[in-house]
Amino acid sequence: MSKFLCIFILSLTLNIIFMATRSLIGKQNTDGTITNIYCHWDGYPDHNGVVLQEYYNSPAKVDELLTLGNLSFLGSVIGGKQDFDNRNRENDWCLAYGRDRGEKNQEASTVTREEFFNKDSGVDYLYIYNNEFEWECYDAWSSTPVNISAETA
């Protein structure tokens, strides 16, 4: 087997092992726009969906989450500043690119509903806290609604 083929196979294997399930987390505004942040890890409904329903279930809590800006990981607790690369994984705090890694321009953005559902965003799931104070989840590639598992919530 060639050296190139070995490297290619190793690369594919690592991508499968370490591939993220990305998501956008947003709140619908009264004018129909959506204020949202990006979350890199665990965006599937059985994790981010359940965490959002259980722990970010009021407008004030959603606003506090959005204030953090873009996330690496959505935890059940906003938490405090932590070392991005050596965090305590037992505290279940959110891991934010701005607060914890010091990156600039990581604030929430406000977009139209059409922009939020743009299939070129590179994410897998979309979450919207709607004006009825409920979380909606959508498959980002097809824009179809996805149920957030009530069994694990």
VODOTI-484650 format. One line per field, with one value per atom (N, C-alpha, C, CB): x, y, z; residue in one letter. Coordinates in steps of 0.05 Angstrom, whole numbers, always signed. Each point is the difference from the previous one (the first is absolute). Glycine has a CB too. Layout:
BEGIN
c1: (X,...) $
c2: (Y,...) $
c3: (Z,...) $
aa: (a,...) $
// end
This chain:
BEGIN
c1: (+17,-17,+18,-37,+30,+16,-2,-6,+26,+1,-23,+50,-56,-23,-26,+25,-30,-25,-2,+1,+21,+0,-8,+35,-23,-6,-29,+48,-58,-28,-19,+14,-9,-17,+1,+8,+16,+2,-15,+45,-43,-15,-30,+38,-48,-29,-8,+1,+15,-6,-1,+21,-2,+0,-23,+49,-57,-23,-26,+23,-25,-24,+0,+0,+23,+1,-5,+32,-20,-1,-19,+47,-65,-17,-21,+7,-11,-19,-27,+37,-58,-27,-6,-14,+16,-3,-29,+45,-50,-27,+0,-16,-7,-6,-22,+14,-10,-20,-10,+23,-49,-10,-25,+21,-27,-25,-15,+20,-45,-17,-6,-19,+23,-7,-28,+49,-60,-28,-3,-6,+28,-1,+4,+16,-13,+4,+29,-42,+61,+28,+8,+10,+13,+10,+28,-28,+31,+27,+11,-13,+38,+10,+30,-37,+45,+28,+6,+2,+23,+9,+9,+14,-18,+10,+13,-36,+62,+15,-6,+35,-35,-3,-28,+48,-55,-24,-26,+29,-32,-24,-24,+30,-28,-23,-21,+30,-56,-22,+2,-28,+40,+2,+20,-12,+28,+17,-8,+38,-31,-7,-29,+39,-56,-29,-10,-4,+14,-9,+11,-1,+26,+12,-15,+45,-52,-15,-27,+24,-39,-26,+1,-15,+34,+2,+11,+5,+15,+15,-2,+31,-40,-3,-29,+49,-67,-28,-16,+5,+9,-14,+14,-14,+0,+13,+26,-45,+45,+23,+24,-30,+25,+22,+11,-20,+2,+8,+17,-41,+32,+15,+28,-43,+45,+26,+18,-22,+11,+15,+10,-27,+10,+8,+21,-46,+46,+20,+28,-35,+37,+26,+13,-15,-1,+11,+4,+21,-6,+4,+14,+4,-13,+8,+15,-39,+58,+11,-18,+47,-57,-17,-22,+39,-64,-23,-2,-24,+28,-3,-27,+49,-55,-25,+1,-9,+34,+5,+16,-2,-5,+16,+29,-41,+44,+26,+15,+0,+26,+18,+23,-13,+31,+24,+16,+1,+8,+16,+21,-39,+59,+21,-11,+35,-36,-12,+11,-9,+35,+13,+3,+24,-27,+3,-23,+50,-74,-23,-7,-17,+3,-10,-26,+20,-19,-22,-23,+32,-28,-21,-19,+32,-25,-18,-23,+39,-39,-21,-6,-19,+40,-3,+1,+20,-33,+4,+29,-49,+59,+27,-3,+20,-13,-4,+26,-39,+38,+24,+10,-15,-3,+8,+8,-31,+14,+6,+24,-48,+49,+19,+25,-38,+37,+24,+10,-15,-1,+8,-2,+30,-45,-3,-18,+6,-1,-15,-23,+41,-61,-22,-16,+26,-31,-15,-28,+43,-52,-26,-23,+20,-43,-24,-6,-19,+7,-8,-30,+45,-56,-29,-3,-10,-7,-4,-29,+46,-54,-27,-5,-1,-23,-7,+12,-43,+41,+11,+30,-36,+50,+29,+7,+6,-22,+4,-3,-17,-2,-5,+17,-46,+66,+18,+14,+6,-9,+11,+31,-43,+54,+30,+14,-7,-7,+11,+21,-43,+42,+19,-7,+34,-58,-9,-19,+6,-11,-17,-28,+40,-42,-26,-3,+0,-26,-7,-20,+7,-2,-18,-10,+25,-52,-12,-17,+1,+4,-18,-21,+36,-61,-20,-16,-4,-15,-15,-21,+8,-11,-17,+16,-32,+58,+18,+5,-16,+19,+6,+24,-48,+63,+22,-10,+32,-24,-5,+27,-41,+42,+24,-5,+15,+5,-2,+26,-32,+28,+23,+9,-16,+41,+10,+1,+25,-22,+4,-26,+41,-63,-26,-20,+10,-4,-18,-25,+17,-16,-23,+1,-3,-20,+0,+10,-38,+51,+11,-10,+41,-51,-9,+24,-43,+41,+20,-11,+16,+0,-8,-11,+33,-59,-12,+9,-40,+48,+8,+25,-20,+39,+24,-1,+25,-45,-3,-10,-8) $
c2: (-23,+23,+25,-25,+45,+24,+16,+0,+16,+18,+20,-4,+14,+19,-14,+23,-47,-14,-5,-22,+15,-4,+26,-36,+58,+26,+7,+15,-20,+6,-16,+11,-37,-17,+9,-39,+45,+10,+26,-22,+40,+25,-4,+22,-40,-6,-12,-7,-10,-13,+21,-42,+60,+21,+19,-3,+9,+18,-13,+20,-46,-14,+0,-29,+24,-1,+27,-38,+59,+27,+19,-8,-1,+18,+12,-27,+53,+14,+0,+29,-26,+4,+29,-49,+66,+29,+9,+6,+16,+10,+31,-44,+55,+28,+1,+15,+2,+3,+28,-35,+39,+27,+5,+1,+25,+9,+17,-2,-4,+16,+26,-41,+63,+27,+7,+14,+7,+7,+10,+13,-4,+9,-23,+45,-70,-24,-7,+12,+6,-7,-20,+46,-57,-20,+8,-37,+40,+5,-27,+46,-51,-28,-1,-15,-8,-7,-27,+27,-32,-26,-17,+21,-47,-20,-22,+12,-18,-19,-29,+34,-42,-28,-7,+1,-27,-13,+14,-15,+24,+15,-17,+32,-58,-18,+4,-33,+27,+5,-14,+6,-30,-14,+13,-42,+60,+15,+30,-32,+47,+29,+5,+9,-24,+3,-4,-14,-8,-6,+21,-49,+57,+20,+26,-22,+30,+25,-1,+7,-29,-3,-1,-24,+11,-4,+25,-48,+60,+21,+28,-36,+39,+27,+3,+1,-1,-2,+25,-48,+71,+25,+21,-12,+34,+21,+11,+11,-8,+11,-20,+25,-51,-19,-2,-26,+28,-1,+25,-27,+50,+25,-2,+26,-38,-3,-18,+6,-28,-18,+15,-39,+54,+14,+21,-8,+19,+20,-11,+23,-49,-14,+1,-30,+31,-1,-29,+45,-48,-27,-19,+22,-47,-20,-23,+12,-23,-26,-22,+19,-15,-21,+13,-31,+21,+9,-17,+15,-2,-14,+7,+0,-13,+5,+25,-49,+60,+23,+20,-27,+53,+20,-1,+30,-31,-2,+26,-48,+45,+23,-5,+11,+9,-2,-25,+50,-65,-24,-2,-23,+6,-5,-16,+1,+10,-13,-28,+45,-47,-25,-20,+25,-16,-18,+3,+3,-2,+4,-24,+33,-29,-21,-11,+21,-44,-10,-10,-13,+13,-10,+22,-34,+60,+21,+6,+19,-29,+4,+29,-43,+60,+28,+3,+14,+6,+7,+8,+15,-22,+7,+20,-45,+70,+22,+9,+15,-10,+8,+28,-28,+46,+27,+0,+19,-27,+1,-17,+9,-34,-19,-3,-24,+31,-1,+27,-44,+65,+27,+8,-4,-11,+7,+24,-48,+64,+24,-7,+29,-12,-2,-26,+28,-36,-24,+5,-23,+48,+8,-12,+43,-45,-9,+19,-20,+9,+17,-2,-7,+27,+1,-1,+26,-45,-5,-4,-20,+21,-6,-30,+39,-47,-29,-14,+10,+2,-12,-5,+22,-2,-3,-22,+49,-51,-20,-28,+31,-34,-26,-5,+2,+15,-3,-27,+50,-66,-27,+0,-17,+40,+1,+8,+12,-13,+9,-20,+24,-49,-20,-13,+25,-21,-13,-22,+43,-60,-23,+4,-28,+44,+5,+29,-46,+55,+27,+0,+15,+1,+2,+29,-37,+40,+26,+0,+8,+11,+4,+19,-7,-2,+15,+18,-37,+52,+20,-13,+33,-60,-14,-13,-10,+18,-9,-30,+37,-47,-28,-2,-13,-9,-5,-15,+0,+9,-14,-10,+28,-51,-11,-8,-17,+23,-6,-13,+39,-57,-11,+22,-48,+57,+23,-5,+14,-39,-6,-2,-25,+18,-2,+19,-48,+62,+19,-13,+36,-62,-14,-1,-28,+30,+0,-27,+32,-31,-24,+1,-3,-20,-1,-2,-22,+37,-3,-21,+49,-69,-24,+7,-26,+21,+5,-21,+21,-45,-21,+7,-33,+47,+7,+28,-29,+44,+27,-1,+18) $
c3: (+0,+0,+0,+25,-40,-2,+25,-50,+54,+23,-1,+2,-26,-3,+8,-37,+29,+6,+30,-45,+58,+29,+15,-5,-4,+13,-5,-6,-18,-7,+18,-47,+50,+16,+30,-32,+42,+27,+4,+3,-23,+1,+2,-26,+9,+0,+27,-49,+60,+26,+22,-15,+16,+20,-3,+2,-27,-4,+10,-40,+36,+10,+30,-41,+54,+29,+12,-3,-8,+12,-13,+14,-30,-15,+19,-41,+39,+17,-13,+18,-1,-8,+7,+6,-26,+4,+0,-21,+35,+1,+3,+20,-27,+6,+21,-46,+66,+22,-1,+29,-32,-4,+16,-44,+46,+12,-20,+47,-51,-19,+14,-22,+7,+10,-9,-1,+13,-6,-29,+47,-60,-28,-20,+15,-4,-17,-5,-21,+28,-3,+22,-21,+17,+20,+8,-21,+48,+11,+7,+18,-28,+3,+4,-29,+39,+4,-12,+42,-47,-11,+23,-44,+42,+20,-16,+35,-28,-16,+6,-2,+28,+7,+9,+14,-19,+12,-7,+36,-61,-8,-5,-19,+21,-5,+21,-22,+15,+18,+27,-40,+41,+25,+20,-25,+15,+19,+1,-10,-11,+2,+3,-28,+14,+2,+28,-47,+60,+27,+20,-12,+9,+17,-2,-4,-20,-4,+13,-43,+39,+12,+31,-41,+52,+29,+15,-8,-4,+15,-11,+12,-36,-12,-9,-15,+35,-5,+7,+8,-7,+4,-17,+47,-54,-16,+13,-18,+44,+14,-3,+32,-29,-2,-28,+38,-58,-28,-6,-13,+23,-5,+13,-1,+25,+13,-16,+45,-56,-18,-25,+17,-30,-24,+5,-18,+42,+8,+0,+27,-22,-1,-28,+37,-57,-27,-9,+6,-27,-12,+19,-44,+43,+19,-13,+28,-13,-8,+10,+2,+23,+13,+16,+2,-5,+16,+25,-42,+65,+25,+13,+6,+15,+14,+18,+0,+3,+17,-17,+43,-41,-14,+11,-7,+34,+12,-1,-11,+16,+0,-19,+47,-47,-18,+8,-6,-14,+5,-22,+22,-16,-19,-23,+36,-60,-23,-6,-18,+20,-7,+23,-34,+58,+23,+20,-5,-6,+18,+16,-33,+55,+17,-13,+42,-55,-14,+18,-36,+61,+19,+8,+16,-22,+9,-18,+23,-48,-20,-6,+15,-14,-8,-30,+44,-54,-28,-5,-4,-20,-8,-23,+16,-11,-19,-13,+26,-52,-14,+9,-40,+45,+8,+29,-33,+51,+29,+8,+8,-18,+10,-17,+18,-43,-17,-9,-16,+22,-6,-29,+38,-54,-28,-3,-13,-7,-6,-20,+8,-9,-19,+3,-31,+56,+5,+11,+9,-11,+10,-16,+16,-4,-14,-24,+43,-63,-23,-4,-22,+10,-6,-30,+43,-52,-28,-6,-4,-21,-8,+3,-32,+32,+2,-25,+26,-49,-24,+2,-27,+38,+4,+20,-11,+32,+20,-12,+36,-54,-12,-26,+19,-23,-23,+1,-2,-18,+0,-3,-19,+13,-2,+26,-48,+70,+25,+12,+9,-19,+9,+26,-24,+34,+25,-6,+25,-5,-3,+11,+2,+20,+13,+6,+20,-21,+7,+23,-48,+68,+23,+2,+24,-20,+3,+25,-50,+68,+23,-11,+36,-39,-14,+19,-33,+22,+16,+18,-37,+35,+18,+23,-38,+40,+21,-2,+29,-53,-5,-19,+8,-6,-18,-25,+38,-61,-25,-10,-11,-2,-11,-29,+46,-63,-28,-10,-6,-13,-14,-19,+2,+0,-15,-30,+40,-48,-28,-15,+12,+2,-13,+10,-7,+29,+13,+11,-30,+34,+11,+31,-42,+55,+29,+11,+0,+22,+14,+29,-31,+40,+28,+19,-14,+36,+21,+18,-3,+8,+15,+28,-25,+29,+26,+21,-23,+13,+18,+16,-31,+18,+14,+13,-31,+25,+11,+28,-45) $
aa: (m,m,m,m,s,s,s,s,k,k,k,k,f,f,f,f,l,l,l,l,c,c,c,c,i,i,i,i,f,f,f,f,i,i,i,i,l,l,l,l,s,s,s,s,l,l,l,l,t,t,t,t,l,l,l,l,n,n,n,n,i,i,i,i,i,i,i,i,f,f,f,f,m,m,m,m,a,a,a,a,t,t,t,t,r,r,r,r,s,s,s,s,l,l,l,l,i,i,i,i,g,g,g,g,k,k,k,k,q,q,q,q,n,n,n,n,t,t,t,t,d,d,d,d,g,g,g,g,t,t,t,t,i,i,i,i,t,t,t,t,n,n,n,n,i,i,i,i,y,y,y,y,c,c,c,c,h,h,h,h,w,w,w,w,d,d,d,d,g,g,g,g,y,y,y,y,p,p,p,p,d,d,d,d,h,h,h,h,n,n,n,n,g,g,g,g,v,v,v,v,v,v,v,v,l,l,l,l,q,q,q,q,e,e,e,e,y,y,y,y,y,y,y,y,n,n,n,n,s,s,s,s,p,p,p,p,a,a,a,a,k,k,k,k,v,v,v,v,d,d,d,d,e,e,e,e,l,l,l,l,l,l,l,l,t,t,t,t,l,l,l,l,g,g,g,g,n,n,n,n,l,l,l,l,s,s,s,s,f,f,f,f,l,l,l,l,g,g,g,g,s,s,s,s,v,v,v,v,i,i,i,i,g,g,g,g,g,g,g,g,k,k,k,k,q,q,q,q,d,d,d,d,f,f,f,f,d,d,d,d,n,n,n,n,r,r,r,r,n,n,n,n,r,r,r,r,e,e,e,e,n,n,n,n,d,d,d,d,w,w,w,w,c,c,c,c,l,l,l,l,a,a,a,a,y,y,y,y,g,g,g,g,r,r,r,r,d,d,d,d,r,r,r,r,g,g,g,g,e,e,e,e,k,k,k,k,n,n,n,n,q,q,q,q,e,e,e,e,a,a,a,a,s,s,s,s,t,t,t,t,v,v,v,v,t,t,t,t,r,r,r,r,e,e,e,e,e,e,e,e,f,f,f,f,f,f,f,f,n,n,n,n,k,k,k,k,d,d,d,d,s,s,s,s,g,g,g,g,v,v,v,v,d,d,d,d,y,y,y,y,l,l,l,l,y,y,y,y,i,i,i,i,y,y,y,y,n,n,n,n,n,n,n,n,e,e,e,e,f,f,f,f,e,e,e,e,w,w,w,w,e,e,e,e,c,c,c,c,y,y,y,y,d,d,d,d,a,a,a,a,w,w,w,w,s,s,s,s,s,s,s,s,t,t,t,t,p,p,p,p,v,v,v,v,n,n,n,n,i,i,i,i,s,s,s,s,a,a,a,a,e,e,e,e,t,t,t,t,a,a,a,a) $
// end
